[in-house]
Amino acid sequence: MKFKAFLPGLVVLSIFVISVSSCSSDDGYNSDEPAYNDGGAGYNDGSGGDGGYGDGGSSQNVVQMTVDNDGVEAFYVRSISGNEQPTSTNINNSTWTLTEGTRYELTIVNSGSHPFQVRSSSSEILLSQNSEGTFESESAVNFVDDDEKFYFTLTAKLADEISAYFCGIHSNSMTGNININ
């Protein structure tokens, strides 16, 4: 019975792959480049986008994660999209493994009650939704904090400092370690 439930999903996936691979290349996008790297015109994935991050000539890895909360007890990652798996989903206060050079686009659920922060090993705030972080003005980090959005590029400098994530209000319970790949 489980096999039958799995097979229709597999068939749908196969049809989707065939549809995508048969698209024309006359749309101005190089089929070897990721759709999100269009030099500022936004995402080409139907999401609407809010402007690209690429310079039109280089490719930047983008990982999108939805970070939810378990009351005041923990953060957990509900979903991940992109070609990295920085952590397991649905595990309270899981350890994350981030990759230098990757753009992380986090959607923080209930960010007003649980403002997200990343800190150093000495608890210095590096990026924050409710405070000033030391890396927020660095252009290469390209930090975005807009309501539930918490976007940043993990630069070499930031990778050297980043150690953990916290809730800016419930820092004793809502926290997890960050490792660098």
C-alpha positions in Angstrom: 0.0 0.0 0.0 2.8 2.4 0.8 4.4 1.7 -2.6 1.2 2.6 -4.4 1.0 6.0 -2.5 4.6 6.7 -3.4 4.3 5.8 -7.1 1.9 8.6 -8.1 4.2 11.2 -6.5 7.1 9.7 -8.5 5.1 9.9 -11.7 4.2 13.6 -11.1 7.8 14.4 -10.4 8.9 12.7 -13.6 6.3 14.7 -15.6 7.5 17.9 -13.9 11.2 17.2 -14.8 10.2 16.5 -18.4 8.2 19.7 -18.6 11.1 21.8 -17.1 13.7 20.1 -19.4 11.7 20.8 -22.5 11.5 24.6 -21.9 12.8 26.8 -24.6 16.1 28.6 -24.0 14.8 31.7 -25.8 13.8 33.4 -22.6 17.1 35.1 -22.0 18.2 32.8 -19.3 21.2 30.6 -19.6 20.0 27.1 -18.8 23.3 26.3 -17.0 22.7 29.1 -14.5 20.3 29.0 -11.6 17.0 30.8 -12.2 17.4 33.1 -9.2 20.7 34.6 -10.4 19.4 37.1 -13.0 21.3 40.1 -11.9 18.5 41.9 -10.1 15.3 41.2 -12.0 14.0 38.9 -9.3 13.4 35.2 -9.1 12.3 33.3 -12.2 10.4 30.7 -10.3 6.9 32.2 -10.2 7.5 33.4 -6.6 7.6 37.1 -7.6 10.9 37.6 -5.9 12.2 40.8 -4.4 15.2 41.4 -6.7 18.2 39.2 -7.4 21.4 39.0 -5.5 23.7 38.0 -8.3 25.7 40.3 -10.5 24.5 38.6 -13.7 27.8 36.8 -14.1 28.4 34.8 -11.0 26.3 32.1 -9.4 25.4 32.3 -5.7 23.9 29.4 -3.8 20.6 30.3 -2.1 19.0 28.2 0.7 15.6 29.1 2.0 14.4 27.9 5.4 11.2 28.5 7.4 12.1 28.8 11.1 9.1 28.2 13.4 8.9 28.1 17.2 7.7 25.7 19.8 6.2 28.3 22.1 9.0 29.8 24.2 10.8 26.5 24.4 12.6 26.3 21.0 13.1 27.2 17.4 12.8 24.5 14.8 13.2 24.5 11.0 10.0 23.6 9.4 11.1 23.5 5.8 14.3 23.9 3.7 14.7 24.4 -0.1 17.9 24.7 -2.0 20.8 22.3 -2.6 22.0 22.2 1.0 20.5 20.6 4.1 21.9 22.8 6.9 19.9 21.0 9.6 17.2 18.4 10.2 13.6 19.6 10.0 11.2 19.6 12.9 13.9 19.2 15.6 13.9 21.7 18.5 17.0 23.9 18.7 18.8 21.7 16.1 22.5 22.4 15.3 22.9 24.1 11.9 25.9 23.6 9.5 26.2 26.6 7.2 28.4 27.0 4.1 30.6 30.0 3.5 29.4 32.0 0.4 25.8 30.8 0.6 22.9 33.2 0.8 20.5 32.1 3.6 16.9 33.4 3.3 15.1 32.6 6.6 11.4 33.2 7.2 11.0 33.6 10.9 7.5 32.7 12.0 6.2 34.9 14.8 9.3 37.1 14.6 7.6 39.9 16.6 7.4 37.6 19.6 10.6 35.6 18.8 13.1 38.0 17.1 15.9 36.0 15.5 19.6 36.7 16.2 22.9 35.1 15.3 25.8 35.6 17.7 29.4 34.9 18.2 30.9 32.5 20.8 31.2 35.4 23.2 27.4 36.2 22.7 28.2 39.3 20.6 25.1 40.0 18.4 26.2 39.7 14.8 22.7 40.0 13.0 19.4 40.6 14.8 15.7 41.4 14.3 15.5 43.4 17.5 18.9 44.9 18.1 21.9 46.2 16.2 24.3 43.5 15.0 28.0 44.2 14.1 27.7 42.7 10.6 24.4 44.3 9.6 25.9 47.1 7.7 28.5 45.1 5.7 27.5 45.2 2.1 28.9 41.7 1.3 26.6 40.2 4.0 23.6 42.0 2.4 21.5 41.7 5.5 17.7 42.0 5.1 15.5 42.3 8.2 11.9 43.0 7.0 9.1 41.6 9.2 9.6 37.8 9.0 12.5 38.0 6.5 16.0 37.4 7.9 18.4 37.2 4.9 22.2 37.2 4.9 25.2 35.9 2.9 27.7 34.0 5.0 30.9 35.8 4.2 34.3 34.6 5.4 34.4 37.2 8.1 30.9 36.3 9.3 31.8 32.6 9.2 34.8 33.3 11.4 32.5 34.8 14.1 29.1 33.1 13.9 28.5 30.5 16.6 24.8 30.2 17.5 21.3 31.4 16.9 19.0 32.8 19.6 15.6 34.3 20.2 16.3 38.0 21.2 13.7 37.6 24.1 14.0 34.0 25.2 17.7 33.4 24.8 17.9 30.9 27.6 15.6 28.3 25.9 15.4 29.2 22.2 19.0 28.7 21.0 21.1 26.4 18.9 24.6 26.0 17.7 25.9 26.9 14.2 28.8 25.1 12.7 30.6 26.1 9.4 31.1 23.7 6.6 
